[in-house]
Amino acid sequence: MTPGERVIPRVLEIIKAHDFTRIVEFGAGANPTLSADFVASLGIEYTLLDISQIELDKAPAGYLKVCADICGDEHLPLAQYDFAFSRMLAEHVPSGAKFHQNVRLLLRDGGYALHFFPTFFALPFLVNAALPEALTEKLLHLLQPGRERSGNLGKFPARYSWCRGPLRSQIRRFERFGYEVELNIRLYGHGAYYQRYRFGETFMRGYQECSADIRCRP
């Protein structure tokens, strides 16, 4: 199971617990989190919002798709959604501030947002941020065949804007946009990378033990 897949049960739990009916996923592109059967069984309106029409076209038919830049200034459907979420998108946006500000504007009063993203300063993310995109893409193809952009699991430039924490200062940033942060958990490391190498699993276990206490509930 990939890191992004581990958050799916939490997404489903939130939707069911709050009876949300209008939901938007950012950056879903070719890989919607909610299955068509799940959407139909609950009778919910589920929108895929992605900056790339090419990626949206890869998603199965039957989904409501919107091609728009969540970090842009273009017209977005304000105060429309009960629940907004993303998986492995926040590290790719050019401005974390603009991203979270616009997400808040799309939520109705009382709406929820959930974002799952990598946290600095795990070694793979530092390398990804420091090296040129062309080089990291070649390295990824070497380590993980099948991640070509023509497929459904392509690699995209990572910027890691606001991918920090948990920090009180970061929580205050969210609060300035009108959020009430219920839970801010940062899962450090990337087991899928470390387990490829000798002593990697031991290193990862020690790393996670050292960072286990830096999870923040406001």
Long-range contacts (C-beta under 8 A, 24 or more apart in sequence): 2-192, 3-88, 3-116, 3-118, 3-187, 3-190, 3-192, 4-87, 4-88, 4-116, 7-87, 7-114, 7-116, 8-33, 8-87, 10-114, 11-85, 11-114, 12-38, 14-83, 14-112, 14-114, 15-42, 15-44, 15-83, 16-42, 18-82, 18-83, 18-112, 20-44, 20-82, 20-83, 20-112, 21-45, 21-82, 22-80, 22-81, 22-82, 22-83, 22-108, 23-47, 23-81, 23-82, 23-83, 23-84, 23-85, 24-48, 24-49, 24-80, 24-81, 24-83, 24-84, 24-85, 24-106, 25-49, 25-84, 25-85, 25-86, 25-87, 26-50, 26-70, 26-84, 26-85, 26-86, 26-89, 26-103, 27-51, 27-70, 27-86, 27-87, 27-88, 27-89, 27-92, 28-59, 28-86, 28-87, 29-55, 29-56, 29-58, 29-59, 30-55, 30-56, 30-58, 30-59, 30-152, 30-153, 31-59, 31-152, 31-153, 32-59, 32-60, 32-63, 33-85, 33-87, 36-60, 36-62, 36-63, 47-81, 55-154, 58-152, 70-99, 70-102, 70-103, 71-95, 71-98, 71-99, 71-102, 72-102, 76-102, 76-105, 76-106, 77-106, 78-105, 78-106, 79-105, 79-106, 79-107, 79-108, 79-109, 80-106, 80-108, 81-106, 81-107, 81-108, 81-111, 82-107, 82-108, 82-110, 82-111, 82-112, 83-111, 83-112, 83-113, 83-114, 84-111, 84-112, 84-113, 84-114, 85-113, 85-114, 85-115, 85-116, 86-114, 86-115, 86-116, 86-117, 87-116, 88-116, 88-117, 88-118, 89-115, 89-117, 90-115, 90-117, 90-161, 90-162, 90-163, 91-117, 91-118, 91-125, 91-158, 91-159, 91-160, 91-161, 91-163, 92-156, 92-157, 92-158, 92-159, 93-159, 93-161, 94-159, 94-161, 95-161, 96-161, 96-162, 96-163, 97-161, 97-162, 97-173, 99-161, 99-162, 100-162, 100-173, 100-174, 100-177, 100-179, 101-177, 104-177, 104-178, 104-179, 113-179, 117-163, 118-160, 118-163, 118-190, 119-163, 119-164, 119-165, 119-186, 119-187, 119-188, 120-160, 120-163, 120-164, 122-188, 122-189, 122-190, 122-207, 123-190, 123-193, 124-190, 124-193, 125-158, 125-160, 125-163, 125-190, 128-158, 129-158, 129-159, 129-160, 133-157, 143-193, 143-196, 165-216, 166-214, 166-215, 166-216, 167-216, 168-216, 171-216, 171-218, 181-218, 182-217, 182-218, 183-217, 184-215, 184-216, 184-217, 184-218, 185-215, 185-216, 186-211, 186-214, 186-215, 186-216, 188-214
